[in-house]
Amino acid sequence: MNQTEVGYVVENHEFLIYLDGFPSIRINDIVENENGQRGWVTSLSGDKVEVLMLDEGKIAPGQLFKKTPHRLGVPAGEFLLGRAINPLGVPIDGKGLLSKTKTTKVLELEQNAAGIMYRKFITDQFLTGITLIDSLLPLGRGQRELVIGDAHSGKTMFLIDLIVNQKDQGVICIYASIGKSVVSVRDLLDILRANKTLSYTMVIAASSTDPAPLIFLTPKTAFTLAEYFQRQGKHVLVILDDLGTHAKIYREMSLLSNKSPGRESYPGDIFYQHAHLLERAGNFRENLGGGSITALPVIELTLTDFTTFIPTNLMSMTDGHLLFKSSLHNLGMRPAIDISLSVTRVGRQTQDRLTNMLSTRIRQLLSHADELETISRFSAELPPQTQMVLRQKQILEEVLKHEPLTSVPPQIQLILLALCLSSFISDKDKKFMEKNKKVLWQGFLQHPQLVKITQSVPSLKSDDELIKLLEGVSPILNKICS
């Protein structure tokens, strides 16, 4: 006869309860009361078991809980693509039950990151279809890049663009929405559905109205499912939106369970919690299935200050950051990324020689133009050379602007950037590029003579070679833009 272990509530504090009993209970076991409310065992201390409730409802002292055969986990499989689930694998998109089978695996959420013997050097670029990223701030497959910026700076639209542009790239996208409103989750799903991305995308969401422990588990579920696909040799993109909310939820849980508060009242192990998560990203060897997990954790800044505790923590455990600014967004820059203050430590090694050389040259030009802009404020009349550099910068900024929900082919990105360094734009201004950017783009994909240049880009050895080729077709470019 099977005997079920039971325990009784001795204390309760909102979603945190303490039980006695359960002689053989383990951390991450699931317990349940007669109302079907589930709890997750998080700590064992003396004769008490600490449990965080995963379902809402009133809990009273003396209430009976039973130990279930389940551990904290989520069902994994191809059936999750195109679906929105909560961190425990319960559908929240109104499409009915998940189409699980008898062989469906339930994966535990608490997993250790794979060791160094399972990892390999990051060599492949993660292409986004966004010129500013692919050329100036490249990402590698397996990189962890922090997306940081103040509110209303276009971070969410940028992340949606990334997902939309992975169409036909063989990348599985996992969007973890941490503590957002129900409306924002619904809007996200509508945009993804309208752009036909759901065949390779899944959304894991715990809304702001869900219990705090459920919100806390959202990024763990995202990485557990990412590992499932990565171990089948697939490339996965994980977006964690956002870890600032995640840190606040963990602080709430920790203060309630009497953990000692540290800096800004966050618990001492908050760095561990985030590092433990982000370590699960990487580029993996064939002895762990191959594939990669590229992680984009997001954090929203308060008052544009990125020197506070959680942002600096996240900066130290990632391979760089993309700094979004609402001031740039208000000026019409899309994406509104501050190039001079953004960093990518791994991505540059994945670029080919031509892209790397052109990228370095563009960054130097933009930096020089910024210096000249500062100096020019003190001068009424500028020399022609200075005017030319400032005009080049304006034209470059126009090339780097990205139309929402579009993907620019890599060769076209390089050609448009190289055009800004050629004599073709010596008599042109920002308005010309704004008006003709798409005309030039289409010209290099369709015009017989220009297509030859587009096809030759991968075989070129230097940026000077590309600029020289473009100098030779200036008459054709002027004709198609007239």
C-alpha positions in Angstrom: 0.0 0.0 0.0 1.4 3.4 -1.1 1.7 5.9 1.7 1.6 9.6 1.0 3.7 12.0 3.1 1.8 14.9 4.5 2.6 18.2 6.3 0.6 20.9 8.0 0.8 24.7 7.7 2.5 26.2 10.8 3.1 29.7 9.4 1.9 31.6 6.4 3.0 35.0 5.0 1.2 35.8 1.8 2.7 33.4 -0.9 5.3 32.0 1.6 4.3 29.2 4.0 6.1 26.9 6.4 5.0 23.3 6.9 6.0 20.6 9.4 6.1 16.9 8.6 7.4 15.5 5.3 10.3 13.3 6.6 11.8 12.7 3.1 11.0 15.9 1.2 13.6 17.4 -1.0 14.2 20.9 -2.4 12.3 21.5 -5.6 9.6 18.9 -4.8 6.0 20.0 -5.4 3.4 19.8 -2.6 -0.4 20.3 -3.0 -3.4 20.8 -0.7 -7.0 19.5 -1.2 -7.9 22.7 -3.2 -5.3 21.8 -5.8 -3.0 24.7 -4.8 0.6 23.8 -5.5 3.7 24.8 -3.6 7.4 24.6 -4.4 9.8 23.5 -1.7 12.7 26.0 -1.5 14.4 25.4 1.8 14.6 22.9 4.6 15.5 24.3 8.1 15.3 22.2 11.3 11.8 20.8 11.6 10.2 23.3 9.1 9.8 23.1 5.3 9.7 26.5 3.4 7.3 26.5 0.5 6.5 29.1 -2.1 3.0 29.0 -3.4 2.6 28.7 -7.2 -1.2 29.2 -7.2 -3.3 32.0 -5.7 -5.7 31.4 -2.9 -6.0 31.7 0.9 -3.9 29.4 3.0 -4.8 28.9 6.7 -2.6 27.5 9.5 -3.3 23.8 10.1 -4.1 23.2 6.5 -3.0 19.8 5.1 -0.5 19.5 2.2 0.5 16.2 0.5 3.7 15.5 -1.3 3.2 14.8 -5.0 5.5 12.6 -7.2 6.4 15.7 -9.2 9.4 18.0 -9.2 9.6 21.6 -10.2 9.6 21.2 -14.0 8.2 22.0 -17.4 7.1 19.7 -20.3 9.4 20.1 -23.4 8.9 19.4 -27.1 8.2 20.8 -30.5 4.6 21.2 -29.6 5.6 24.4 -27.6 6.5 26.3 -30.8 3.8 28.8 -31.6 2.4 28.6 -28.0 2.4 30.9 -25.0 2.7 29.2 -21.6 3.3 30.1 -18.0 6.5 29.0 -16.3 5.0 25.6 -15.3 3.9 24.8 -18.9 0.2 25.7 -18.6 -1.1 27.3 -21.9 -2.2 31.0 -21.5 -2.9 31.7 -25.2 -6.5 30.3 -25.3 -5.5 27.6 -27.9 -6.4 24.7 -25.7 -4.2 22.0 -24.1 -0.7 21.3 -25.3 -0.4 18.4 -27.7 1.8 16.3 -25.4 2.5 12.6 -25.9 3.3 9.7 -23.6 7.0 10.2 -24.4 7.0 14.0 -23.6 9.9 14.8 -21.3 9.3 16.9 -18.2 12.5 18.8 -17.5 13.5 20.1 -14.1 14.0 23.8 -14.0 17.0 23.9 -11.7 19.9 22.9 -13.9 23.6 23.6 -13.6 25.3 25.3 -16.5 27.3 23.0 -18.8 31.1 22.9 -18.0 34.0 24.1 -20.1 34.5 20.7 -21.7 31.1 21.0 -23.4 31.8 24.5 -24.8 33.6 25.8 -27.9 34.9 29.1 -29.2 32.2 31.4 -30.6 32.9 31.7 -34.4 29.5 32.3 -36.1 27.8 35.6 -36.3 24.2 35.9 -35.1 22.7 37.9 -38.0 19.9 40.3 -37.0 19.2 42.0 -40.3 19.7 45.4 -38.5 22.7 47.3 -40.1 23.8 49.0 -36.9 24.0 45.7 -35.0 25.5 43.4 -37.7 28.1 45.9 -38.8 29.1 48.1 -35.8 28.0 46.0 -32.7 27.9 42.4 -34.0 26.6 39.5 -31.9 28.0 36.0 -32.0 25.9 32.8 -31.7 26.2 31.9 -28.0 26.9 35.4 -26.8 25.2 37.0 -23.8 24.5 40.7 -24.6 22.7 43.0 -22.2 19.9 45.2 -23.6 19.9 48.2 -21.3 18.1 51.6 -21.5 15.5 53.9 -20.1 11.8 53.6 -20.7 10.3 54.4 -24.1 13.6 54.0 -25.9 12.4 51.3 -28.3 13.9 48.2 -26.6 10.8 46.0 -27.1 10.4 46.9 -30.8 14.1 46.1 -31.3 13.6 42.7 -29.7 10.5 42.0 -31.8 12.5 42.9 -35.0 15.2 40.4 -33.9 12.6 37.7 -33.7 10.9 38.6 -37.0 14.3 38.7 -38.8 15.1 35.1 -37.7 12.6 33.8 -40.3 14.4 31.2 -42.4 17.6 31.4 -40.3 16.9 28.1 -38.5 16.8 29.8 -35.1 14.3 29.0 -32.3 13.2 32.1 -30.4 12.1 32.1 -26.8 10.6 35.3 -25.3 10.4 35.3 -21.5 8.0 38.1 -20.4 8.7 38.6 -16.7 6.0 40.4 -14.7 4.6 42.5 -17.5 0.9 43.4 -17.8 -1.5 41.0 -19.4 -2.2 43.6 -22.1 1.5 43.9 -23.1 1.8 40.1 -23.3 -1.3 40.0 -25.5 0.0 42.8 -27.7 3.3 40.9 -28.1 1.5 37.8 -29.2 -0.6 39.7 -31.7 2.5 41.3 -33.3 4.3 37.9 -33.5 1.3 36.2 -35.0 0.7 39.0 -37.5 4.3 38.7 -38.7 4.1 34.8 -39.0 6.9 34.2 -36.5 5.0 31.7 -34.3 6.3 28.6 -36.2 9.7 29.1 -34.6 8.8 31.1 -31.5 7.4 30.5 -28.1 6.5 32.9 -25.3 6.9 32.1 -21.6 5.0 34.7 -19.6 4.0 35.4 -16.0 2.1 38.6 -15.7 2.2 41.2 -13.0 -1.0 39.7 -11.5 0.6 36.2 -11.0 2.1 35.0 -7.7 5.7 36.3 -7.2 7.2 32.8 -7.2 5.7 32.1 -10.7 7.2 35.3 -12.0 10.6 34.4 -10.5 10.6 31.1 -12.4 10.0 32.6 -15.8 13.7 32.9 -16.9 14.5 29.4 -15.5 11.8 27.9 -17.7 13.1 29.9 -20.7 16.6 28.5 -20.3 15.4 25.0 -19.6 13.4 24.9 -22.9 16.4 26.6 -24.7 18.6 23.8 -23.5 16.1 21.2 -24.8 16.4 22.6 -28.3 20.1 23.3 -28.1 20.8 19.7 -27.3 19.1 18.7 -30.6 21.8 20.8 -32.4 19.6 23.9 -32.9 20.5 27.5 -32.4 18.3 29.3 -29.9 17.7 33.0 -29.0 16.5 33.6 -25.4 15.1 37.1 -24.5 14.6 37.8 -20.8 12.4 40.9 -20.5 13.3 42.1 -18.0 15.7 41.1 -15.2 15.2 44.3 -13.2 11.7 43.1 -12.5 13.0 39.6 -11.8 15.5 41.1 -9.2 12.7 43.0 -7.5 10.5 39.9 -7.2 13.4 37.9 -5.7 14.0 40.7 -3.2 10.4 40.6 -2.2 10.6 36.8 -1.8 13.8 37.0 0.2 12.7 39.7 2.6 9.6 37.8 3.3 11.6 34.7 4.2 13.9 36.8 6.5 17.1 36.6 4.3 19.5 39.3 5.3 19.2 42.3 2.9 22.4 43.8 1.4 23.0 46.7 -1.0 19.7 48.4 -2.0 18.0 45.7 0.1 18.7 43.0 -2.5 19.7 39.6 -1.0 23.3 38.7 -1.0 22.9 36.0 -3.6 21.2 38.1 -6.3 24.4 38.1 -8.3 24.5 34.3 -8.1 20.8 34.0 -9.2 21.4 35.9 -12.4 24.9 34.6 -13.1 23.6 31.0 -12.6 21.0 31.7 -15.3 23.2 33.4 -17.9 25.9 30.8 -17.6 23.5 28.5 -19.3 24.0 30.4 -22.6 26.9 29.6 -24.9 28.2 27.8 -28.0 28.3 24.0 -27.3 30.3 21.1 -28.6 28.8 18.0 -30.3 29.2 16.0 -27.1 26.3 18.1 -25.7 24.3 18.1 -28.9 26.0 21.1 -30.6 23.9 24.2 -31.2 24.0 27.4 -29.3 22.0 29.6 -26.9 22.3 33.3 -27.4 20.9 35.3 -24.5 19.6 38.8 -24.5 18.8 39.8 -20.9 16.9 43.2 -20.7 16.9 45.8 -18.0 15.1 49.1 -17.8 17.0 51.9 -16.2 15.6 54.4 -13.7 16.5 58.0 -14.5 19.0 56.8 -17.1 21.4 55.8 -14.4 23.3 52.6 -15.3 25.6 52.7 -12.3 23.1 51.2 -9.9 23.4 47.7 -8.3 21.5 45.4 -10.7 22.6 47.0 -14.0 26.3 46.9 -13.0 25.9 43.3 -11.9 24.4 42.3 -15.2 27.1 44.2 -17.1 29.8 42.2 -15.3 28.3 38.8 -16.2 27.5 39.5 -19.9 29.7 39.9 -23.0 28.7 43.5 -23.6 25.7 45.7 -23.7 23.5 47.7 -26.1 22.7 51.0 -24.5 19.3 52.5 -25.6 18.5 56.2 -25.0 15.1 57.8 -25.2 16.8 61.1 -26.3 18.0 59.3 -29.4 14.6 57.7 -29.9 13.0 61.1 -29.7 15.4 62.3 -32.5 14.1 59.5 -34.8 17.1 57.1 -34.4 15.9 53.5 -34.8 17.3 51.5 -33.0 18.1 54.2 -30.5 21.5 52.7 -29.5 24.3 54.9 -28.3 27.2 53.4 -30.4 30.0 55.1 -28.4 28.7 53.7 -25.0 27.7 50.2 -26.3 30.1 47.3 -26.1 30.3 43.8 -27.8 33.3 41.7 -26.6 32.7 38.5 -28.5 30.8 39.5 -31.7 33.7 41.2 -33.4 35.7 38.0 -33.7 32.8 36.5 -35.7 32.9 39.1 -38.5 34.6 38.5 -41.8 37.7 40.7 -42.7 35.8 43.1 -45.0 33.0 43.8 -42.4 35.5 44.2 -39.6 37.7 46.7 -41.6 34.6 48.7 -42.7 33.2 48.7 -39.2 36.4 50.1 -37.7 36.5 52.8 -40.3 32.9 53.8 -39.7 33.3 53.9 -35.9 36.4 56.1 -36.3 34.5 58.5 -38.6 31.5 58.8 -36.2 33.9 59.4 -33.3 35.8 62.1 -35.2 32.5 63.7 -36.3 31.4 63.9 -32.6 34.6 65.7 -31.7 34.2 68.1 -34.6 30.6 68.7 -33.6 31.7 69.8 -30.2 34.3 72.1 -31.5 32.0 73.5 -34.3 29.7 75.0 -31.6 32.4 77.6 -30.9 33.0 78.6 -34.6 30.7 80.6 -36.9 32.3 79.3 -40.1 33.5 75.7 -40.7 36.2 74.6 -43.1 35.0 72.5 -46.1 36.7 69.3 -44.7 34.9 69.6 -41.4 31.6 70.2 -43.2 32.2 67.1 -45.3 32.9 64.9 -42.2 29.7 66.2 -40.4 27.7 65.6 -43.6 29.1 62.1 -43.8 28.0 61.5 -40.3 24.4 62.6 -41.0 24.3 60.4 -44.1 25.7 57.4 -42.1 23.1 57.9 -39.4 20.4 57.8 -42.1 21.9 54.5 -43.4 21.9 53.1 -39.8 18.3 53.9 -39.2 16.2 50.7 -39.4 12.7 50.4 -40.7 10.6 48.3 -38.3 9.9 44.7 -39.3 12.4 44.7 -42.2 15.6 42.7 -42.6 18.6 44.2 -44.6 20.7 41.6 -46.4 24.4 41.6 -45.1 25.8 42.5 -48.6 23.4 45.5 -48.9 24.4 46.7 -45.4 28.1 46.8 -46.4 27.4 48.4 -49.7 25.3 51.2 -48.2 27.9 51.9 -45.5 30.8 51.9 -48.0 28.8 54.3 -50.2 29.0 56.8 -47.4 32.8 56.7 -47.6 32.9 57.1 -51.5 32.9 60.2 -53.6 29.3 59.4 -54.6 28.0 61.3 -51.5 30.4 64.3 -51.8 27.6 66.5 -53.2 24.7 64.7 -51.3 23.1 65.4 -48.0 21.0 63.6 -45.4 17.7 64.2 -47.2 19.1 62.5 -50.3 19.9 59.3 -48.4 16.5 59.4 -46.6 14.7 59.6 -49.9 16.9 57.2 -51.9 18.0 54.5 -49.4 15.4 52.0 -50.6 16.0 52.9 -54.2 19.8 52.1 -53.8 18.9 48.9 -51.9 16.7 47.7 -54.7 19.1 48.8 -57.3 21.9 46.6 -55.9 19.5 43.7 -55.9 18.0 44.1 -59.4 20.2 46.3 -61.7 22.4 44.0 -63.9 25.6 45.9 -63.4 25.0 46.6 -59.7 24.0 43.0 -58.9 27.6 42.0 -60.0 29.0 44.1 -57.1 26.5 42.7 -54.6 27.5 39.1 -55.6 31.3 40.0 -55.4 31.1 41.4 -51.8 31.8 38.0 -50.0 35.0 37.6 -52.0 36.4 41.1 -51.4 39.5 41.4 -49.1 39.3 45.0 -48.0 36.9 48.0 -47.6 39.1 49.9 -50.2 38.3 47.3 -52.8 34.5 47.7 -52.2 34.8 51.6 -52.3 36.7 51.4 -55.5 34.0 49.2 -57.1 31.3 51.7 -56.0 33.3 54.7 -57.4 33.1 53.0 -60.8 29.3 52.8 -60.8 28.6 56.4 -59.6 26.9 57.4 -62.9 24.5 54.4 -62.7 23.7 55.3 -59.1 23.0 58.9 -59.9 20.8 57.8 -62.8 18.6 55.4 -60.7 18.3 58.1 -57.9 17.3 60.9 -60.3 
